[in-house]
Amino acid sequence: MDLRSISLLADYFVICSGESERQVKAIVDEITKKIKEEGVGPLHIEGDSSSGWVLVDYGDVIVHVFAPAVRGYYQLEKLWSDALVVVRMQ
């Protein structure tokens, strides 16, 4: 989601889901590994796979990895509905 025109919090949100605690952890691990290979580390990581929501803060880009029930509860896409959806994959 492109937040540049509506928020100073970040330029982009990446929002995705894993179907299990193990898959959420694997997604977070792979994202951080691949971005680290490009020489960029996260500024902060909040939450863990057992909580159902892991936030990885890269400054201008914030990655949210959810368990499906937690994603449905918080509905970030609805909360930030004024943001431009850059890519949607299912």
Biopython code that builds the backbone (N, CA, C, O; Angstrom):
import numpy as np
from Bio.PDB.StructureBuilder import StructureBuilder

atoms = [
    (1, "MET", "N", (0.841, -1.162, 0.000)),
    (1, "MET", "CA", (0.000, 0.000, 0.000)),
    (1, "MET", "C", (0.892, 1.232, 0.000)),
    (1, "MET", "O", (1.850, 1.321, 0.768)),
    (2, "ASP", "N", (0.572, 2.162, -0.855)),
    (2, "ASP", "CA", (1.312, 3.414, -0.963)),
    (2, "ASP", "C", (0.662, 4.440, -0.042)),
    (2, "ASP", "O", (-0.452, 4.897, -0.297)),
    (3, "LEU", "N", (1.364, 4.797, 1.027)),
    (3, "LEU", "CA", (0.828, 5.715, 2.028)),
    (3, "LEU", "C", (1.370, 7.127, 1.885)),
    (3, "LEU", "O", (1.023, 8.003, 2.678)),
    (4, "ARG", "N", (2.207, 7.363, 0.899)),
    (4, "ARG", "CA", (2.923, 8.638, 0.809)),
    (4, "ARG", "C", (2.011, 9.856, 0.828)),
    (4, "ARG", "O", (2.379, 10.882, 1.401)),
    (5, "SER", "N", (0.859, 9.776, 0.232)),
    (5, "SER", "CA", (-0.017, 10.955, 0.155)),
    (5, "SER", "C", (-0.931, 11.118, 1.373)),
    (5, "SER", "O", (-1.619, 12.130, 1.500)),
    (6, "ILE", "N", (-0.938, 10.113, 2.276)),
    (6, "ILE", "CA", (-1.886, 10.183, 3.392)),
    (6, "ILE", "C", (-1.262, 10.033, 4.771)),
    (6, "ILE", "O", (-1.963, 10.187, 5.771)),
    (7, "SER", "N", (0.036, 9.737, 4.858)),
    (7, "SER", "CA", (0.629, 9.501, 6.170)),
    (7, "SER", "C", (2.109, 9.854, 6.196)),
    (7, "SER", "O", (2.817, 9.704, 5.200)),
    (8, "LEU", "N", (2.554, 10.320, 7.337)),
    (8, "LEU", "CA", (3.977, 10.552, 7.563)),
    (8, "LEU", "C", (4.621, 9.354, 8.252)),
    (8, "LEU", "O", (5.840, 9.316, 8.422)),
    (9, "LEU", "N", (3.817, 8.389, 8.645)),
    (9, "LEU", "CA", (4.289, 7.211, 9.365)),
    (9, "LEU", "C", (5.269, 6.387, 8.537)),
    (9, "LEU", "O", (6.320, 5.986, 9.035)),
    (10, "ALA", "N", (4.932, 6.138, 7.293)),
    (10, "ALA", "CA", (5.757, 5.352, 6.386)),
    (10, "ALA", "C", (5.314, 5.657, 4.963)),
    (10, "ALA", "O", (4.230, 6.198, 4.742)),
    (11, "ASP", "N", (6.156, 5.306, 4.007)),
    (11, "ASP", "CA", (5.774, 5.464, 2.604)),
    (11, "ASP", "C", (4.937, 4.287, 2.118)),
    (11, "ASP", "O", (4.002, 4.459, 1.335)),
    (12, "TYR", "N", (5.280, 3.095, 2.588)),
    (12, "TYR", "CA", (4.594, 1.883, 2.123)),
    (12, "TYR", "C", (4.338, 0.918, 3.267)),
    (12, "TYR", "O", (5.136, 0.815, 4.199)),
    (13, "PHE", "N", (3.215, 0.213, 3.187)),
    (13, "PHE", "CA", (2.929, -0.954, 4.005)),
    (13, "PHE", "C", (2.930, -2.158, 3.081)),
    (13, "PHE", "O", (2.358, -2.119, 1.992)),
    (14, "VAL", "N", (3.566, -3.211, 3.518)),
    (14, "VAL", "CA", (3.435, -4.517, 2.884)),
    (14, "VAL", "C", (2.650, -5.358, 3.884)),
    (14, "VAL", "O", (3.053, -5.493, 5.039)),
    (15, "ILE", "N", (1.538, -5.917, 3.441)),
    (15, "ILE", "CA", (0.669, -6.685, 4.329)),
    (15, "ILE", "C", (0.495, -8.078, 3.737)),
    (15, "ILE", "O", (0.090, -8.231, 2.585)),
    (16, "CYS", "N", (0.809, -9.095, 4.549)),
    (16, "CYS", "CA", (0.649, -10.466, 4.069)),
    (16, "CYS", "C", (0.267, -11.377, 5.226)),
    (16, "CYS", "O", (0.307, -10.975, 6.389)),
    (17, "SER", "N", (-0.102, -12.602, 4.893)),
    (17, "SER", "CA", (-0.546, -13.567, 5.893)),
    (17, "SER", "C", (0.164, -14.889, 5.709)),
    (17, "SER", "O", (0.530, -15.275, 4.599)),
    (18, "GLY", "N", (0.351, -15.571, 6.821)),
    (18, "GLY", "CA", (0.784, -16.961, 6.815)),
    (18, "GLY", "C", (-0.328, -17.792, 7.412)),
    (18, "GLY", "O", (-1.065, -17.317, 8.276)),
    (19, "GLU", "N", (-0.457, -19.002, 6.969)),
    (19, "GLU", "CA", (-1.569, -19.849, 7.413)),
    (19, "GLU", "C", (-1.340, -20.501, 8.777)),
    (19, "GLU", "O", (-2.276, -21.040, 9.368)),
    (20, "SER", "N", (-0.107, -20.458, 9.279)),
    (20, "SER", "CA", (0.204, -21.056, 10.573)),
    (20, "SER", "C", (1.291, -20.231, 11.247)),
    (20, "SER", "O", (1.927, -19.381, 10.623)),
    (21, "GLU", "N", (1.491, -20.499, 12.532)),
    (21, "GLU", "CA", (2.547, -19.805, 13.268)),
    (21, "GLU", "C", (3.903, -20.060, 12.605)),
    (21, "GLU", "O", (4.718, -19.148, 12.468)),
    (22, "ARG", "N", (4.130, -21.288, 12.204)),
    (22, "ARG", "CA", (5.386, -21.648, 11.541)),
    (22, "ARG", "C", (5.553, -20.894, 10.221)),
    (22, "ARG", "O", (6.652, -20.441, 9.901)),
    (23, "GLN", "N", (4.473, -20.758, 9.456)),
    (23, "GLN", "CA", (4.559, -20.060, 8.177)),
    (23, "GLN", "C", (4.773, -18.552, 8.376)),
    (23, "GLN", "O", (5.519, -17.937, 7.614)),
    (24, "VAL", "N", (4.146, -17.961, 9.367)),
    (24, "VAL", "CA", (4.380, -16.544, 9.670)),
    (24, "VAL", "C", (5.850, -16.325, 9.987)),
    (24, "VAL", "O", (6.463, -15.385, 9.482)),
    (25, "LYS", "N", (6.422, -17.192, 10.826)),
    (25, "LYS", "CA", (7.837, -17.082, 11.164)),
    (25, "LYS", "C", (8.717, -17.245, 9.935)),
    (25, "LYS", "O", (9.684, -16.503, 9.765)),
    (26, "ALA", "N", (8.394, -18.208, 9.076)),
    (26, "ALA", "CA", (9.182, -18.445, 7.866)),
    (26, "ALA", "C", (9.134, -17.237, 6.923)),
    (26, "ALA", "O", (10.145, -16.882, 6.316)),
    (27, "ILE", "N", (7.974, -16.614, 6.805)),
    (27, "ILE", "CA", (7.839, -15.425, 5.951)),
    (27, "ILE", "C", (8.704, -14.293, 6.484)),
    (27, "ILE", "O", (9.443, -13.663, 5.727)),
    (28, "VAL", "N", (8.613, -14.033, 7.784)),
    (28, "VAL", "CA", (9.413, -12.972, 8.396)),
    (28, "VAL", "C", (10.903, -13.267, 8.237)),
    (28, "VAL", "O", (11.679, -12.382, 7.877)),
    (29, "ASP", "N", (11.297, -14.504, 8.504)),
    (29, "ASP", "CA", (12.709, -14.882, 8.380)),
    (29, "ASP", "C", (13.226, -14.676, 6.961)),
    (29, "ASP", "O", (14.335, -14.177, 6.769)),
    (30, "GLU", "N", (12.436, -15.053, 5.981)),
    (30, "GLU", "CA", (12.869, -14.927, 4.587)),
    (30, "GLU", "C", (12.929, -13.464, 4.144)),
    (30, "GLU", "O", (13.861, -13.065, 3.445)),
    (31, "ILE", "N", (11.952, -12.679, 4.543)),
    (31, "ILE", "CA", (11.967, -11.251, 4.202)),
    (31, "ILE", "C", (13.210, -10.590, 4.784)),
    (31, "ILE", "O", (13.932, -9.888, 4.077)),
    (32, "THR", "N", (13.460, -10.813, 6.073)),
    (32, "THR", "CA", (14.610, -10.166, 6.700)),
    (32, "THR", "C", (15.922, -10.673, 6.106)),
    (32, "THR", "O", (16.870, -9.901, 5.960)),
    (33, "LYS", "N", (15.988, -11.945, 5.764)),
    (33, "LYS", "CA", (17.202, -12.503, 5.155)),
    (33, "LYS", "C", (17.471, -11.870, 3.788)),
    (33, "LYS", "O", (18.587, -11.425, 3.520)),
    (34, "LYS", "N", (16.472, -11.828, 2.940)),
    (34, "LYS", "CA", (16.657, -11.296, 1.578)),
    (34, "LYS", "C", (16.989, -9.810, 1.592)),
    (34, "LYS", "O", (17.834, -9.359, 0.819)),
    (35, "ILE", "N", (16.339, -9.048, 2.455)),
    (35, "ILE", "CA", (16.621, -7.615, 2.498)),
    (35, "ILE", "C", (17.998, -7.365, 3.113)),
    (35, "ILE", "O", (18.699, -6.434, 2.717)),
    (36, "LYS", "N", (18.384, -8.199, 4.080)),
    (36, "LYS", "CA", (19.722, -8.072, 4.664)),
    (36, "LYS", "C", (20.802, -8.332, 3.615)),
    (36, "LYS", "O", (21.866, -7.714, 3.653)),
    (37, "GLU", "N", (20.532, -9.245, 2.678)),
    (37, "GLU", "CA", (21.468, -9.519, 1.580)),
    (37, "GLU", "C", (21.694, -8.278, 0.721)),
    (37, "GLU", "O", (22.719, -8.158, 0.049)),
    (38, "GLU", "N", (20.740, -7.364, 0.745)),
    (38, "GLU", "CA", (20.861, -6.096, 0.012)),
    (38, "GLU", "C", (21.507, -5.017, 0.877)),
    (38, "GLU", "O", (21.622, -3.864, 0.462)),
    (39, "GLY", "N", (21.924, -5.398, 2.069)),
    (39, "GLY", "CA", (22.615, -4.464, 2.946)),
    (39, "GLY", "C", (21.715, -3.617, 3.823)),
    (39, "GLY", "O", (22.153, -2.600, 4.360)),
    (40, "VAL", "N", (20.462, -4.020, 3.975)),
    (40, "VAL", "CA", (19.508, -3.243, 4.767)),
    (40, "VAL", "C", (18.966, -4.128, 5.885)),
    (40, "VAL", "O", (18.464, -5.226, 5.646)),
    (41, "GLY", "N", (19.078, -3.630, 7.091)),
    (41, "GLY", "CA", (18.519, -4.342, 8.234)),
    (41, "GLY", "C", (17.305, -3.614, 8.756)),
    (41, "GLY", "O", (17.150, -2.417, 8.519)),
    (42, "PRO", "N", (16.441, -4.317, 9.464)),
    (42, "PRO", "CA", (15.258, -3.653, 10.026)),
    (42, "PRO", "C", (15.646, -2.695, 11.140)),
    (42, "PRO", "O", (16.604, -2.934, 11.876)),
    (43, "LEU", "N", (14.896, -1.613, 11.256)),
    (43, "LEU", "CA", (15.082, -0.693, 12.366)),
    (43, "LEU", "C", (14.529, -1.295, 13.650)),
    (43, "LEU", "O", (15.046, -1.059, 14.742)),
    (44, "HIS", "N", (13.459, -2.083, 13.494)),
    (44, "HIS", "CA", (12.801, -2.679, 14.652)),
    (44, "HIS", "C", (11.905, -3.821, 14.184)),
    (44, "HIS", "O", (11.318, -3.764, 13.104)),
    (45, "ILE", "N", (11.811, -4.841, 15.002)),
    (45, "ILE", "CA", (10.850, -5.921, 14.772)),
    (45, "ILE", "C", (9.987, -6.006, 16.019)),
    (45, "ILE", "O", (10.496, -6.094, 17.137)),
    (46, "GLU", "N", (8.675, -5.980, 15.817)),
    (46, "GLU", "CA", (7.719, -6.009, 16.923)),
    (46, "GLU", "C", (6.832, -7.237, 16.779)),
    (46, "GLU", "O", (6.361, -7.540, 15.683)),
    (47, "GLY", "N", (6.603, -7.939, 17.876)),
    (47, "GLY", "CA", (5.747, -9.116, 17.863)),
    (47, "GLY", "C", (6.524, -10.358, 17.479)),
    (47, "GLY", "O", (7.714, -10.302, 17.166)),
    (48, "ASP", "N", (5.829, -11.468, 17.510)),
    (48, "ASP", "CA", (6.427, -12.725, 17.055)),
    (48, "ASP", "C", (5.320, -13.601, 16.478)),
    (48, "ASP", "O", (4.136, -13.277, 16.563)),
    (49, "SER", "N", (5.732, -14.701, 15.899)),
    (49, "SER", "CA", (4.756, -15.521, 15.182)),
    (49, "SER", "C", (3.663, -16.056, 16.102)),
    (49, "SER", "O", (2.540, -16.277, 15.649)),
    (50, "SER", "N", (3.964, -16.267, 17.376)),
    (50, "SER", "CA", (2.941, -16.783, 18.297)),
    (50, "SER", "C", (1.858, -15.747, 18.605)),
    (50, "SER", "O", (0.760, -16.111, 19.027)),
    (51, "SER", "N", (2.152, -14.473, 18.401)),
    (51, "SER", "CA", (1.154, -13.419, 18.645)),
    (51, "SER", "C", (0.197, -13.255, 17.467)),
    (51, "SER", "O", (-0.870, -12.659, 17.616)),
    (52, "GLY", "N", (0.568, -13.775, 16.303)),
    (52, "GLY", "CA", (-0.278, -13.646, 15.127)),
    (52, "GLY", "C", (-0.027, -12.391, 14.314)),
    (52, "GLY", "O", (-0.692, -12.166, 13.302)),
    (53, "TRP", "N", (0.926, -11.568, 14.743)),
    (53, "TRP", "CA", (1.243, -10.338, 14.000)),
    (53, "TRP", "C", (2.698, -9.984, 14.244)),
    (53, "TRP", "O", (3.109, -9.760, 15.383)),
    (54, "VAL", "N", (3.462, -9.935, 13.192)),
    (54, "VAL", "CA", (4.848, -9.491, 13.269)),
    (54, "VAL", "C", (4.985, -8.259, 12.384)),
    (54, "VAL", "O", (4.618, -8.278, 11.209)),
    (55, "LEU", "N", (5.519, -7.190, 12.966)),
    (55, "LEU", "CA", (5.756, -5.952, 12.237)),
    (55, "LEU", "C", (7.263, -5.797, 12.079)),
    (55, "LEU", "O", (8.004, -5.845, 13.061)),
    (56, "VAL", "N", (7.715, -5.611, 10.835)),
    (56, "VAL", "CA", (9.129, -5.401, 10.550)),
    (56, "VAL", "C", (9.254, -3.994, 9.964)),
    (56, "VAL", "O", (8.742, -3.709, 8.882)),
    (57, "ASP", "N", (9.938, -3.131, 10.696)),
    (57, "ASP", "CA", (10.043, -1.718, 10.343)),
    (57, "ASP", "C", (11.358, -1.445, 9.627)),
    (57, "ASP", "O", (12.438, -1.600, 10.197)),
    (58, "TYR", "N", (11.249, -1.039, 8.378)),
    (58, "TYR", "CA", (12.415, -0.638, 7.591)),
    (58, "TYR", "C", (12.428, 0.872, 7.358)),
    (58, "TYR", "O", (13.072, 1.348, 6.423)),
    (59, "GLY", "N", (11.737, 1.614, 8.183)),
    (59, "GLY", "CA", (11.680, 3.068, 8.037)),
    (59, "GLY", "C", (10.574, 3.477, 7.084)),
    (59, "GLY", "O", (9.422, 3.630, 7.490)),
    (60, "ASP", "N", (10.918, 3.652, 5.834)),
    (60, "ASP", "CA", (9.920, 4.055, 4.836)),
    (60, "ASP", "C", (8.979, 2.926, 4.439)),
    (60, "ASP", "O", (7.909, 3.174, 3.883)),
    (61, "VAL", "N", (9.372, 1.692, 4.721)),
    (61, "VAL", "CA", (8.550, 0.517, 4.407)),
    (61, "VAL", "C", (8.337, -0.269, 5.695)),
    (61, "VAL", "O", (9.289, -0.603, 6.400)),
    (62, "ILE", "N", (7.081, -0.556, 5.986)),
    (62, "ILE", "CA", (6.738, -1.370, 7.146)),
    (62, "ILE", "C", (6.032, -2.624, 6.652)),
    (62, "ILE", "O", (5.041, -2.557, 5.924)),
    (63, "VAL", "N", (6.565, -3.769, 7.066)),
    (63, "VAL", "CA", (6.017, -5.059, 6.660)),
    (63, "VAL", "C", (5.195, -5.622, 7.814)),
    (63, "VAL", "O", (5.672, -5.711, 8.945)),
    (64, "HIS", "N", (3.954, -6.001, 7.514)),
    (64, "HIS", "CA", (3.061, -6.627, 8.494)),
    (64, "HIS", "C", (2.815, -8.058, 8.030)),
    (64, "HIS", "O", (2.337, -8.280, 6.918)),
    (65, "VAL", "N", (3.141, -9.024, 8.880)),
    (65, "VAL", "CA", (2.871, -10.430, 8.571)),
    (65, "VAL", "C", (1.896, -10.937, 9.636)),
    (65, "VAL", "O", (2.196, -10.933, 10.830)),
    (66, "PHE", "N", (0.736, -11.367, 9.179)),
    (66, "PHE", "CA", (-0.363, -11.744, 10.062)),
    (66, "PHE", "C", (-0.709, -13.222, 9.972)),
    (66, "PHE", "O", (-0.457, -13.875, 8.959)),
    (67, "ALA", "N", (-1.288, -13.733, 11.044)),
    (67, "ALA", "CA", (-2.099, -14.939, 10.987)),
    (67, "ALA", "C", (-3.457, -14.482, 10.461)),
    (67, "ALA", "O", (-3.855, -13.347, 10.724)),
    (68, "PRO", "N", (-4.183, -15.329, 9.726)),
    (68, "PRO", "CA", (-5.443, -14.889, 9.114)),
    (68, "PRO", "C", (-6.456, -14.278, 10.089)),
    (68, "PRO", "O", (-7.065, -13.258, 9.769)),
    (69, "ALA", "N", (-6.647, -14.871, 11.254)),
    (69, "ALA", "CA", (-7.648, -14.345, 12.201)),
    (69, "ALA", "C", (-7.254, -12.952, 12.695)),
    (69, "ALA", "O", (-8.112, -12.083, 12.848)),
    (70, "VAL", "N", (-5.976, -12.739, 12.943)),
    (70, "VAL", "CA", (-5.512, -11.438, 13.437)),
    (70, "VAL", "C", (-5.614, -10.397, 12.330)),
    (70, "VAL", "O", (-5.976, -9.248, 12.582)),
    (71, "ARG", "N", (-5.295, -10.801, 11.107)),
    (71, "ARG", "CA", (-5.435, -9.869, 9.977)),
    (71, "ARG", "C", (-6.890, -9.461, 9.811)),
    (71, "ARG", "O", (-7.188, -8.289, 9.578)),
    (72, "GLY", "N", (-7.782, -10.411, 9.928)),
    (72, "GLY", "CA", (-9.213, -10.099, 9.831)),
    (72, "GLY", "C", (-9.701, -9.207, 10.956)),
    (72, "GLY", "O", (-10.574, -8.364, 10.748)),
    (73, "TYR", "N", (-9.154, -9.383, 12.130)),
    (73, "TYR", "CA", (-9.557, -8.567, 13.276)),
    (73, "TYR", "C", (-9.121, -7.108, 13.111)),
    (73, "TYR", "O", (-9.918, -6.194, 13.325)),
    (74, "TYR", "N", (-7.859, -6.891, 12.730)),
    (74, "TYR", "CA", (-7.346, -5.518, 12.645)),
    (74, "TYR", "C", (-7.676, -4.816, 11.329)),
    (74, "TYR", "O", (-7.750, -3.588, 11.297)),
    (75, "GLN", "N", (-7.871, -5.551, 10.266)),
    (75, "GLN", "CA", (-8.304, -4.999, 8.977)),
    (75, "GLN", "C", (-7.538, -3.742, 8.566)),
    (75, "GLN", "O", (-8.137, -2.698, 8.306)),
    (76, "LEU", "N", (-6.207, -3.850, 8.509)),
    (76, "LEU", "CA", (-5.388, -2.689, 8.140)),
    (76, "LEU", "C", (-5.747, -2.135, 6.765)),
    (76, "LEU", "O", (-5.700, -0.925, 6.546)),
    (77, "GLU", "N", (-6.101, -3.018, 5.848)),
    (77, "GLU", "CA", (-6.478, -2.539, 4.520)),
    (77, "GLU", "C", (-7.695, -1.621, 4.585)),
    (77, "GLU", "O", (-7.782, -0.646, 3.839)),
    (78, "LYS", "N", (-8.621, -1.930, 5.466)),
    (78, "LYS", "CA", (-9.812, -1.092, 5.633)),
    (78, "LYS", "C", (-9.454, 0.203, 6.378)),
    (78, "LYS", "O", (-9.919, 1.286, 6.022)),
    (79, "LEU", "N", (-8.623, 0.071, 7.413)),
    (79, "LEU", "CA", (-8.198, 1.238, 8.183)),
    (79, "LEU", "C", (-7.460, 2.247, 7.302)),
    (79, "LEU", "O", (-7.638, 3.455, 7.457)),
    (80, "TRP", "N", (-6.644, 1.759, 6.391)),
    (80, "TRP", "CA", (-5.862, 2.608, 5.486)),
    (80, "TRP", "C", (-6.457, 2.579, 4.070)),
    (80, "TRP", "O", (-5.716, 2.579, 3.087)),
    (81, "SER", "N", (-7.764, 2.555, 3.968)),
    (81, "SER", "CA", (-8.435, 2.401, 2.669)),
    (81, "SER", "C", (-8.180, 3.558, 1.701)),
    (81, "SER", "O", (-8.399, 3.408, 0.499)),
    (82, "ASP", "N", (-7.724, 4.699, 2.198)),
    (82, "ASP", "CA", (-7.403, 5.819, 1.310)),
    (82, "ASP", "C", (-6.064, 5.628, 0.603)),
    (82, "ASP", "O", (-5.741, 6.372, -0.323)),
    (83, "ALA", "N", (-5.290, 4.645, 1.031)),
    (83, "ALA", "CA", (-3.979, 4.379, 0.419)),
    (83, "ALA", "C", (-4.175, 3.672, -0.920)),
    (83, "ALA", "O", (-5.129, 2.918, -1.113)),
    (84, "LEU", "N", (-3.268, 3.931, -1.817)),
    (84, "LEU", "CA", (-3.271, 3.274, -3.127)),
    (84, "LEU", "C", (-2.707, 1.873, -2.976)),
    (84, "LEU", "O", (-1.607, 1.703, -2.451)),
    (85, "VAL", "N", (-3.440, 0.873, -3.427)),
    (85, "VAL", "CA", (-2.945, -0.496, -3.423)),
    (85, "VAL", "C", (-2.019, -0.642, -4.627)),
    (85, "VAL", "O", (-2.446, -0.474, -5.769)),
    (86, "VAL", "N", (-0.760, -0.954, -4.368)),
    (86, "VAL", "CA", (0.228, -1.054, -5.431)),
    (86, "VAL", "C", (0.149, -2.422, -6.102)),
    (86, "VAL", "O", (0.115, -2.522, -7.328)),
    (87, "VAL", "N", (0.120, -3.469, -5.286)),
    (87, "VAL", "CA", (0.015, -4.850, -5.789)),
    (87, "VAL", "C", (-0.867, -5.632, -4.834)),
    (87, "VAL", "O", (-0.739, -5.510, -3.616)),
    (88, "ARG", "N", (-1.760, -6.432, -5.386)),
    (88, "ARG", "CA", (-2.582, -7.330, -4.569)),
    (88, "ARG", "C", (-2.432, -8.738, -5.145)),
    (88, "ARG", "O", (-2.693, -8.982, -6.323)),
    (89, "MET", "N", (-2.013, -9.637, -4.291)),
    (89, "MET", "CA", (-1.834, -11.031, -4.700)),
    (89, "MET", "C", (-2.651, -11.923, -3.780)),
    (89, "MET", "O", (-2.783, -11.644, -2.588)),
    (90, "GLN", "N", (-3.198, -12.997, -4.337)),
    (90, "GLN", "CA", (-3.946, -13.936, -3.507)),
    (90, "GLN", "C", (-3.538, -15.338, -3.818)),
    (90, "GLN", "O", (-4.058, -16.280, -3.220)),
]
sb = StructureBuilder()
sb.init_structure("model")
sb.init_model(0)
sb.init_chain("A")
sb.init_seg("    ")
for serial, (resi, resn, name, xyz) in enumerate(atoms, 1):
    if name == "N":
        sb.init_residue(resn, " ", resi, " ")
    sb.init_atom(name, np.array(xyz, "f"), 0.0, 1.0, " ", f" {name:<3s}", serial, name[0])
structure = sb.get_structure()
